[in-house]
Amino acid sequence: MQQRLMFTIVSAQSGWQLYEGDQGRQWFATRGDAMETADLMAASLHAHHGIPTAVVMDMAGCESVMLMCHG
């Protein structure tokens, strides 16, 4: 079974940081923009390469919440 690649959205410096795995990729001014981009990247990876993906929101000290899942 192939491991799921996680895209994680984290609140950071009056904006939102998007991580692909453990690598910080992009910074966004709004949570909506971060979520839209993360979902697009996750869906594209799954559609074109068959990689199972998920988008999660880091809840700052609490459990993370899965927002979207592909594959």
PDB file of N, CA, C and O in Angstrom, chain B, residues numbered from 101:
ATOM      1  N   MET B 101       0.846  -1.185   0.000  1.00  0.00           N
ATOM      2  CA  MET B 101       0.000   0.000   0.000  1.00  0.00           C
ATOM      3  C   MET B 101       0.889   1.246   0.000  1.00  0.00           C
ATOM      4  O   MET B 101       1.857   1.324   0.756  1.00  0.00           O
ATOM      5  N   GLN B 102       0.557   2.204  -0.843  1.00  0.00           N
ATOM      6  CA  GLN B 102       1.324   3.433  -0.966  1.00  0.00           C
ATOM      7  C   GLN B 102       0.968   4.399   0.161  1.00  0.00           C
ATOM      8  O   GLN B 102      -0.201   4.552   0.516  1.00  0.00           O
ATOM      9  N   GLN B 103       1.990   5.048   0.716  1.00  0.00           N
ATOM     10  CA  GLN B 103       1.781   5.999   1.800  1.00  0.00           C
ATOM     11  C   GLN B 103       1.125   7.279   1.270  1.00  0.00           C
ATOM     12  O   GLN B 103       1.430   7.728   0.166  1.00  0.00           O
ATOM     13  N   ARG B 104       0.240   7.849   2.052  1.00  0.00           N
ATOM     14  CA  ARG B 104      -0.487   9.065   1.667  1.00  0.00           C
ATOM     15  C   ARG B 104       0.409  10.288   1.887  1.00  0.00           C
ATOM     16  O   ARG B 104       1.012  10.443   2.949  1.00  0.00           O
ATOM     17  N   LEU B 105       0.487  11.156   0.870  1.00  0.00           N
ATOM     18  CA  LEU B 105       1.230  12.406   0.980  1.00  0.00           C
ATOM     19  C   LEU B 105       0.321  13.455   1.605  1.00  0.00           C
ATOM     20  O   LEU B 105      -0.794  13.684   1.137  1.00  0.00           O
ATOM     21  N   MET B 106       0.806  14.085   2.658  1.00  0.00           N
ATOM     22  CA  MET B 106       0.006  15.060   3.395  1.00  0.00           C
ATOM     23  C   MET B 106       0.389  16.486   3.007  1.00  0.00           C
ATOM     24  O   MET B 106       1.567  16.841   2.969  1.00  0.00           O
ATOM     25  N   PHE B 107      -0.623  17.287   2.721  1.00  0.00           N
ATOM     26  CA  PHE B 107      -0.466  18.728   2.558  1.00  0.00           C
ATOM     27  C   PHE B 107      -1.049  19.341   3.826  1.00  0.00           C
ATOM     28  O   PHE B 107      -2.228  19.148   4.126  1.00  0.00           O
ATOM     29  N   THR B 108      -0.226  20.079   4.573  1.00  0.00           N
ATOM     30  CA  THR B 108      -0.648  20.616   5.867  1.00  0.00           C
ATOM     31  C   THR B 108      -0.686  22.137   5.816  1.00  0.00           C
ATOM     32  O   THR B 108       0.257  22.779   5.354  1.00  0.00           O
ATOM     33  N   ILE B 109      -1.785  22.702   6.294  1.00  0.00           N
ATOM     34  CA  ILE B 109      -1.958  24.151   6.356  1.00  0.00           C
ATOM     35  C   ILE B 109      -1.807  24.570   7.816  1.00  0.00           C
ATOM     36  O   ILE B 109      -2.471  24.035   8.704  1.00  0.00           O
ATOM     37  N   VAL B 110      -0.907  25.555   8.049  1.00  0.00           N
ATOM     38  CA  VAL B 110      -0.584  25.991   9.405  1.00  0.00           C
ATOM     39  C   VAL B 110      -0.687  27.514   9.479  1.00  0.00           C
ATOM     40  O   VAL B 110      -0.203  28.217   8.592  1.00  0.00           O
ATOM     41  N   SER B 111      -1.317  28.018  10.534  1.00  0.00           N
ATOM     42  CA  SER B 111      -1.360  29.458  10.764  1.00  0.00           C
ATOM     43  C   SER B 111       0.058  29.942  11.052  1.00  0.00           C
ATOM     44  O   SER B 111       0.753  29.383  11.901  1.00  0.00           O
ATOM     45  N   ALA B 112       0.490  31.005  10.326  1.00  0.00           N
ATOM     46  CA  ALA B 112       1.866  31.483  10.496  1.00  0.00           C
ATOM     47  C   ALA B 112       1.976  32.956  10.117  1.00  0.00           C
ATOM     48  O   ALA B 112       1.599  33.344   9.011  1.00  0.00           O
ATOM     49  N   GLN B 113       2.486  33.769  11.023  1.00  0.00           N
ATOM     50  CA  GLN B 113       2.815  35.169  10.756  1.00  0.00           C
ATOM     51  C   GLN B 113       1.716  35.917  10.010  1.00  0.00           C
ATOM     52  O   GLN B 113       1.932  36.389   8.893  1.00  0.00           O
ATOM     53  N   SER B 114       0.575  36.023  10.602  1.00  0.00           N
ATOM     54  CA  SER B 114      -0.598  36.705  10.034  1.00  0.00           C
ATOM     55  C   SER B 114      -0.943  36.219   8.632  1.00  0.00           C
ATOM     56  O   SER B 114      -1.341  36.995   7.763  1.00  0.00           O
ATOM     57  N   GLY B 115      -0.779  34.920   8.437  1.00  0.00           N
ATOM     58  CA  GLY B 115      -1.127  34.282   7.173  1.00  0.00           C
ATOM     59  C   GLY B 115      -1.155  32.776   7.363  1.00  0.00           C
ATOM     60  O   GLY B 115      -1.358  32.294   8.477  1.00  0.00           O
ATOM     61  N   TRP B 116      -0.953  32.033   6.288  1.00  0.00           N
ATOM     62  CA  TRP B 116      -1.050  30.575   6.311  1.00  0.00           C
ATOM     63  C   TRP B 116       0.087  29.960   5.516  1.00  0.00           C
ATOM     64  O   TRP B 116       0.318  30.334   4.366  1.00  0.00           O
ATOM     65  N   GLN B 117       0.797  29.022   6.121  1.00  0.00           N
ATOM     66  CA  GLN B 117       1.900  28.308   5.479  1.00  0.00           C
ATOM     67  C   GLN B 117       1.390  26.955   5.004  1.00  0.00           C
ATOM     68  O   GLN B 117       0.697  26.252   5.739  1.00  0.00           O
ATOM     69  N   LEU B 118       1.735  26.591   3.767  1.00  0.00           N
ATOM     70  CA  LEU B 118       1.369  25.295   3.212  1.00  0.00           C
ATOM     71  C   LEU B 118       2.610  24.419   3.155  1.00  0.00           C
ATOM     72  O   LEU B 118       3.625  24.797   2.570  1.00  0.00           O
ATOM     73  N   TYR B 119       2.518  23.241   3.770  1.00  0.00           N
ATOM     74  CA  TYR B 119       3.601  22.260   3.749  1.00  0.00           C
ATOM     75  C   TYR B 119       3.207  21.085   2.876  1.00  0.00           C
ATOM     76  O   TYR B 119       2.065  20.626   2.912  1.00  0.00           O
ATOM     77  N   GLU B 120       4.162  20.598   2.087  1.00  0.00           N
ATOM     78  CA  GLU B 120       4.002  19.351   1.332  1.00  0.00           C
ATOM     79  C   GLU B 120       4.918  18.349   2.013  1.00  0.00           C
ATOM     80  O   GLU B 120       6.141  18.448   1.913  1.00  0.00           O
ATOM     81  N   GLY B 121       4.322  17.377   2.711  1.00  0.00           N
ATOM     82  CA  GLY B 121       5.134  16.510   3.567  1.00  0.00           C
ATOM     83  C   GLY B 121       5.682  17.372   4.692  1.00  0.00           C
ATOM     84  O   GLY B 121       4.916  18.025   5.401  1.00  0.00           O
ATOM     85  N   ASP B 122       7.010  17.382   4.864  1.00  0.00           N
ATOM     86  CA  ASP B 122       7.604  18.219   5.916  1.00  0.00           C
ATOM     87  C   ASP B 122       8.285  19.466   5.348  1.00  0.00           C
ATOM     88  O   ASP B 122       8.984  20.174   6.073  1.00  0.00           O
ATOM     89  N   GLN B 123       8.087  19.732   4.073  1.00  0.00           N
ATOM     90  CA  GLN B 123       8.705  20.878   3.411  1.00  0.00           C
ATOM     91  C   GLN B 123       7.721  22.037   3.275  1.00  0.00           C
ATOM     92  O   GLN B 123       6.646  21.881   2.695  1.00  0.00           O
ATOM     93  N   GLY B 124       8.094  23.202   3.814  1.00  0.00           N
ATOM     94  CA  GLY B 124       7.276  24.397   3.628  1.00  0.00           C
ATOM     95  C   GLY B 124       7.322  24.818   2.167  1.00  0.00           C
ATOM     96  O   GLY B 124       8.406  24.976   1.606  1.00  0.00           O
ATOM     97  N   ARG B 125       6.168  25.002   1.546  1.00  0.00           N
ATOM     98  CA  ARG B 125       6.119  25.291   0.112  1.00  0.00           C
ATOM     99  C   ARG B 125       5.703  26.724  -0.198  1.00  0.00           C
ATOM    100  O   ARG B 125       6.396  27.420  -0.941  1.00  0.00           O
ATOM    101  N   GLN B 126       4.591  27.169   0.356  1.00  0.00           N
ATOM    102  CA  GLN B 126       4.065  28.482  -0.011  1.00  0.00           C
ATOM    103  C   GLN B 126       3.430  29.145   1.195  1.00  0.00           C
ATOM    104  O   GLN B 126       3.008  28.477   2.139  1.00  0.00           O
ATOM    105  N   TRP B 127       3.366  30.484   1.154  1.00  0.00           N
ATOM    106  CA  TRP B 127       2.699  31.274   2.184  1.00  0.00           C
ATOM    107  C   TRP B 127       1.516  31.982   1.528  1.00  0.00           C
ATOM    108  O   TRP B 127       1.614  32.450   0.394  1.00  0.00           O
ATOM    109  N   PHE B 128       0.399  32.057   2.249  1.00  0.00           N
ATOM    110  CA  PHE B 128      -0.821  32.679   1.734  1.00  0.00           C
ATOM    111  C   PHE B 128      -1.354  33.685   2.745  1.00  0.00           C
ATOM    112  O   PHE B 128      -1.206  33.500   3.953  1.00  0.00           O
ATOM    113  N   ALA B 129      -1.968  34.738   2.250  1.00  0.00           N
ATOM    114  CA  ALA B 129      -2.566  35.748   3.121  1.00  0.00           C
ATOM    115  C   ALA B 129      -3.873  35.252   3.731  1.00  0.00           C
ATOM    116  O   ALA B 129      -4.227  35.647   4.842  1.00  0.00           O
ATOM    117  N   THR B 130      -4.600  34.380   3.006  1.00  0.00           N
ATOM    118  CA  THR B 130      -5.887  33.903   3.518  1.00  0.00           C
ATOM    119  C   THR B 130      -5.922  32.376   3.606  1.00  0.00           C
ATOM    120  O   THR B 130      -5.263  31.675   2.838  1.00  0.00           O
ATOM    121  N   ARG B 131      -6.696  31.894   4.547  1.00  0.00           N
ATOM    122  CA  ARG B 131      -6.862  30.445   4.716  1.00  0.00           C
ATOM    123  C   ARG B 131      -7.528  29.833   3.487  1.00  0.00           C
ATOM    124  O   ARG B 131      -7.165  28.736   3.064  1.00  0.00           O
ATOM    125  N   GLY B 132      -8.500  30.540   2.915  1.00  0.00           N
ATOM    126  CA  GLY B 132      -9.195  30.042   1.731  1.00  0.00           C
ATOM    127  C   GLY B 132      -8.254  29.813   0.557  1.00  0.00           C
ATOM    128  O   GLY B 132      -8.361  28.807  -0.144  1.00  0.00           O
ATOM    129  N   ASP B 133      -7.329  30.749   0.342  1.00  0.00           N
ATOM    130  CA  ASP B 133      -6.350  30.585  -0.741  1.00  0.00           C
ATOM    131  C   ASP B 133      -5.446  29.386  -0.480  1.00  0.00           C
ATOM    132  O   ASP B 133      -5.135  28.629  -1.399  1.00  0.00           O
ATOM    133  N   ALA B 134      -5.027  29.213   0.765  1.00  0.00           N
ATOM    134  CA  ALA B 134      -4.180  28.068   1.121  1.00  0.00           C
ATOM    135  C   ALA B 134      -4.931  26.759   0.901  1.00  0.00           C
ATOM    136  O   ALA B 134      -4.367  25.803   0.368  1.00  0.00           O
ATOM    137  N   MET B 135      -6.193  26.711   1.306  1.00  0.00           N
ATOM    138  CA  MET B 135      -6.991  25.491   1.142  1.00  0.00           C
ATOM    139  C   MET B 135      -7.221  25.175  -0.331  1.00  0.00           C
ATOM    140  O   MET B 135      -7.114  24.019  -0.741  1.00  0.00           O
ATOM    141  N   GLU B 136      -7.535  26.186  -1.121  1.00  0.00           N
ATOM    142  CA  GLU B 136      -7.791  25.983  -2.550  1.00  0.00           C
ATOM    143  C   GLU B 136      -6.541  25.456  -3.262  1.00  0.00           C
ATOM    144  O   GLU B 136      -6.628  24.525  -4.063  1.00  0.00           O
ATOM    145  N   THR B 137      -5.391  26.047  -2.973  1.00  0.00           N
ATOM    146  CA  THR B 137      -4.142  25.616  -3.605  1.00  0.00           C
ATOM    147  C   THR B 137      -3.761  24.216  -3.162  1.00  0.00           C
ATOM    148  O   THR B 137      -3.359  23.392  -3.984  1.00  0.00           O
ATOM    149  N   ALA B 138      -3.883  23.937  -1.868  1.00  0.00           N
ATOM    150  CA  ALA B 138      -3.542  22.606  -1.354  1.00  0.00           C
ATOM    151  C   ALA B 138      -4.426  21.541  -1.990  1.00  0.00           C
ATOM    152  O   ALA B 138      -3.934  20.480  -2.376  1.00  0.00           O
ATOM    153  N   ASP B 139      -5.719  21.809  -2.103  1.00  0.00           N
ATOM    154  CA  ASP B 139      -6.630  20.838  -2.706  1.00  0.00           C
ATOM    155  C   ASP B 139      -6.300  20.620  -4.179  1.00  0.00           C
ATOM    156  O   ASP B 139      -6.334  19.488  -4.662  1.00  0.00           O
ATOM    157  N   LEU B 140      -5.984  21.687  -4.886  1.00  0.00           N
ATOM    158  CA  LEU B 140      -5.614  21.580  -6.300  1.00  0.00           C
ATOM    159  C   LEU B 140      -4.349  20.731  -6.472  1.00  0.00           C
ATOM    160  O   LEU B 140      -4.293  19.866  -7.346  1.00  0.00           O
ATOM    161  N   MET B 141      -3.337  20.981  -5.635  1.00  0.00           N
ATOM    162  CA  MET B 141      -2.090  20.217  -5.706  1.00  0.00           C
ATOM    163  C   MET B 141      -2.331  18.749  -5.366  1.00  0.00           C
ATOM    164  O   MET B 141      -1.821  17.858  -6.045  1.00  0.00           O
ATOM    165  N   ALA B 142      -3.103  18.501  -4.321  1.00  0.00           N
ATOM    166  CA  ALA B 142      -3.379  17.131  -3.887  1.00  0.00           C
ATOM    167  C   ALA B 142      -4.177  16.370  -4.943  1.00  0.00           C
ATOM    168  O   ALA B 142      -3.861  15.222  -5.253  1.00  0.00           O
ATOM    169  N   ALA B 143      -5.197  17.000  -5.489  1.00  0.00           N
ATOM    170  CA  ALA B 143      -6.026  16.352  -6.513  1.00  0.00           C
ATOM    171  C   ALA B 143      -5.223  16.071  -7.770  1.00  0.00           C
ATOM    172  O   ALA B 143      -5.378  15.016  -8.386  1.00  0.00           O
ATOM    173  N   SER B 144      -4.368  17.004  -8.154  1.00  0.00           N
ATOM    174  CA  SER B 144      -3.551  16.845  -9.353  1.00  0.00           C
ATOM    175  C   SER B 144      -2.554  15.699  -9.208  1.00  0.00           C
ATOM    176  O   SER B 144      -2.397  14.893 -10.126  1.00  0.00           O
ATOM    177  N   LEU B 145      -1.888  15.623  -8.071  1.00  0.00           N
ATOM    178  CA  LEU B 145      -0.943  14.520  -7.835  1.00  0.00           C
ATOM    179  C   LEU B 145      -1.642  13.172  -7.916  1.00  0.00           C
ATOM    180  O   LEU B 145      -1.112  12.222  -8.493  1.00  0.00           O
ATOM    181  N   HIS B 146      -2.829  13.092  -7.338  1.00  0.00           N
ATOM    182  CA  HIS B 146      -3.558  11.829  -7.375  1.00  0.00           C
ATOM    183  C   HIS B 146      -4.047  11.513  -8.786  1.00  0.00           C
ATOM    184  O   HIS B 146      -3.919  10.377  -9.241  1.00  0.00           O
ATOM    185  N   ALA B 147      -4.600  12.493  -9.475  1.00  0.00           N
ATOM    186  CA  ALA B 147      -5.151  12.263 -10.816  1.00  0.00           C
ATOM    187  C   ALA B 147      -4.084  11.884 -11.836  1.00  0.00           C
ATOM    188  O   ALA B 147      -4.307  11.012 -12.675  1.00  0.00           O
ATOM    189  N   HIS B 148      -2.928  12.535 -11.766  1.00  0.00           N
ATOM    190  CA  HIS B 148      -1.899  12.332 -12.786  1.00  0.00           C
ATOM    191  C   HIS B 148      -0.870  11.264 -12.438  1.00  0.00           C
ATOM    192  O   HIS B 148      -0.252  10.691 -13.336  1.00  0.00           O
ATOM    193  N   HIS B 149      -0.675  10.987 -11.152  1.00  0.00           N
ATOM    194  CA  HIS B 149       0.373  10.051 -10.743  1.00  0.00           C
ATOM    195  C   HIS B 149      -0.123   8.929  -9.838  1.00  0.00           C
ATOM    196  O   HIS B 149       0.645   8.034  -9.488  1.00  0.00           O
ATOM    197  N   GLY B 150      -1.404   8.966  -9.455  1.00  0.00           N
ATOM    198  CA  GLY B 150      -1.963   7.914  -8.612  1.00  0.00           C
ATOM    199  C   GLY B 150      -1.501   7.948  -7.169  1.00  0.00           C
ATOM    200  O   GLY B 150      -1.659   6.967  -6.442  1.00  0.00           O
ATOM    201  N   ILE B 151      -0.930   9.072  -6.746  1.00  0.00           N
ATOM    202  CA  ILE B 151      -0.425   9.197  -5.371  1.00  0.00           C
ATOM    203  C   ILE B 151      -1.586   9.557  -4.444  1.00  0.00           C
ATOM    204  O   ILE B 151      -2.247  10.573  -4.659  1.00  0.00           O
ATOM    205  N   PRO B 152      -1.847   8.738  -3.407  1.00  0.00           N
ATOM    206  CA  PRO B 152      -2.891   9.097  -2.437  1.00  0.00           C
ATOM    207  C   PRO B 152      -2.464  10.350  -1.655  1.00  0.00           C
ATOM    208  O   PRO B 152      -1.327  10.433  -1.191  1.00  0.00           O
ATOM    209  N   THR B 153      -3.360  11.306  -1.514  1.00  0.00           N
ATOM    210  CA  THR B 153      -3.035  12.569  -0.850  1.00  0.00           C
ATOM    211  C   THR B 153      -4.139  12.970   0.123  1.00  0.00           C
ATOM    212  O   THR B 153      -5.261  12.466   0.058  1.00  0.00           O
ATOM    213  N   ALA B 154      -3.799  13.878   1.017  1.00  0.00           N
ATOM    214  CA  ALA B 154      -4.781  14.459   1.934  1.00  0.00           C
ATOM    215  C   ALA B 154      -4.354  15.885   2.253  1.00  0.00           C
ATOM    216  O   ALA B 154      -3.171  16.219   2.209  1.00  0.00           O
ATOM    217  N   VAL B 155      -5.333  16.715   2.573  1.00  0.00           N
ATOM    218  CA  VAL B 155      -5.087  18.078   3.028  1.00  0.00           C
ATOM    219  C   VAL B 155      -5.569  18.151   4.469  1.00  0.00           C
ATOM    220  O   VAL B 155      -6.717  17.820   4.765  1.00  0.00           O
ATOM    221  N   VAL B 156      -4.681  18.591   5.370  1.00  0.00           N
ATOM    222  CA  VAL B 156      -5.038  18.697   6.781  1.00  0.00           C
ATOM    223  C   VAL B 156      -4.751  20.108   7.282  1.00  0.00           C
ATOM    224  O   VAL B 156      -3.885  20.808   6.756  1.00  0.00           O
ATOM    225  N   MET B 157      -5.496  20.511   8.309  1.00  0.00           N
ATOM    226  CA  MET B 157      -5.307  21.802   8.965  1.00  0.00           C
ATOM    227  C   MET B 157      -4.721  21.541  10.343  1.00  0.00           C
ATOM    228  O   MET B 157      -5.315  20.829  11.152  1.00  0.00           O
ATOM    229  N   ASP B 158      -3.554  22.118  10.608  1.00  0.00           N
ATOM    230  CA  ASP B 158      -2.931  22.014  11.928  1.00  0.00           C
ATOM    231  C   ASP B 158      -3.693  22.942  12.865  1.00  0.00           C
ATOM    232  O   ASP B 158      -3.852  24.128  12.575  1.00  0.00           O
ATOM    233  N   MET B 159      -4.163  22.406  13.983  1.00  0.00           N
ATOM    234  CA  MET B 159      -5.015  23.169  14.897  1.00  0.00           C
ATOM    235  C   MET B 159      -4.262  23.717  16.112  1.00  0.00           C
ATOM    236  O   MET B 159      -4.855  23.879  17.178  1.00  0.00           O
ATOM    237  N   ALA B 160      -2.986  24.001  15.969  1.00  0.00           N
ATOM    238  CA  ALA B 160      -2.154  24.653  16.993  1.00  0.00           C
ATOM    239  C   ALA B 160      -2.304  24.034  18.381  1.00  0.00           C
ATOM    240  O   ALA B 160      -2.984  24.583  19.248  1.00  0.00           O
ATOM    241  N   GLY B 161      -1.671  22.904  18.574  1.00  0.00           N
ATOM    242  CA  GLY B 161      -1.672  22.256  19.871  1.00  0.00           C
ATOM    243  C   GLY B 161      -2.751  21.218  20.052  1.00  0.00           C
ATOM    244  O   GLY B 161      -2.714  20.458  21.020  1.00  0.00           O
ATOM    245  N   CYS B 162      -3.703  21.163  19.158  1.00  0.00           N
ATOM    246  CA  CYS B 162      -4.758  20.150  19.189  1.00  0.00           C
ATOM    247  C   CYS B 162      -4.516  19.182  18.036  1.00  0.00           C
ATOM    248  O   CYS B 162      -3.549  19.321  17.288  1.00  0.00           O
ATOM    249  N   GLU B 163      -5.398  18.207  17.904  1.00  0.00           N
ATOM    250  CA  GLU B 163      -5.274  17.272  16.794  1.00  0.00           C
ATOM    251  C   GLU B 163      -5.520  17.988  15.474  1.00  0.00           C
ATOM    252  O   GLU B 163      -6.320  18.921  15.408  1.00  0.00           O
ATOM    253  N   SER B 164      -4.830  17.549  14.423  1.00  0.00           N
ATOM    254  CA  SER B 164      -5.057  18.087  13.082  1.00  0.00           C
ATOM    255  C   SER B 164      -6.400  17.596  12.558  1.00  0.00           C
ATOM    256  O   SER B 164      -6.893  16.544  12.966  1.00  0.00           O
ATOM    257  N   VAL B 165      -6.986  18.373  11.649  1.00  0.00           N
ATOM    258  CA  VAL B 165      -8.276  18.036  11.062  1.00  0.00           C
ATOM    259  C   VAL B 165      -8.081  17.792   9.565  1.00  0.00           C
ATOM    260  O   VAL B 165      -7.520  18.630   8.860  1.00  0.00           O
ATOM    261  N   MET B 166      -8.556  16.622   9.082  1.00  0.00           N
ATOM    262  CA  MET B 166      -8.470  16.336   7.657  1.00  0.00           C
ATOM    263  C   MET B 166      -9.574  17.094   6.934  1.00  0.00           C
ATOM    264  O   MET B 166     -10.748  16.981   7.287  1.00  0.00           O
ATOM    265  N   LEU B 167      -9.190  17.874   5.913  1.00  0.00           N
ATOM    266  CA  LEU B 167     -10.145  18.674   5.155  1.00  0.00           C
ATOM    267  C   LEU B 167     -10.553  18.000   3.852  1.00  0.00           C
ATOM    268  O   LEU B 167     -11.720  18.042   3.464  1.00  0.00           O
ATOM    269  N   MET B 168      -9.588  17.379   3.177  1.00  0.00           N
ATOM    270  CA  MET B 168      -9.834  16.732   1.892  1.00  0.00           C
ATOM    271  C   MET B 168      -8.971  15.490   1.783  1.00  0.00           C
ATOM    272  O   MET B 168      -7.913  15.396   2.406  1.00  0.00           O
ATOM    273  N   CYS B 169      -9.433  14.539   0.987  1.00  0.00           N
ATOM    274  CA  CYS B 169      -8.705  13.285   0.795  1.00  0.00           C
ATOM    275  C   CYS B 169      -8.884  12.845  -0.658  1.00  0.00           C
ATOM    276  O   CYS B 169     -10.001  12.832  -1.176  1.00  0.00           O
ATOM    277  N   HIS B 170      -7.784  12.487  -1.307  1.00  0.00           N
ATOM    278  CA  HIS B 170      -7.817  12.019  -2.699  1.00  0.00           C
ATOM    279  C   HIS B 170      -7.119  10.669  -2.765  1.00  0.00           C
ATOM    280  O   HIS B 170      -5.942  10.550  -2.426  1.00  0.00           O
ATOM    281  N   GLY B 171      -7.848   9.661  -3.201  1.00  0.00           N
ATOM    282  CA  GLY B 171      -7.277   8.315  -3.347  1.00  0.00           C
ATOM    283  C   GLY B 171      -7.383   7.462  -2.132  1.00  0.00           C
ATOM    284  O   GLY B 171      -6.937   6.315  -2.142  1.00  0.00           O
TER     285      GLY B 171
END
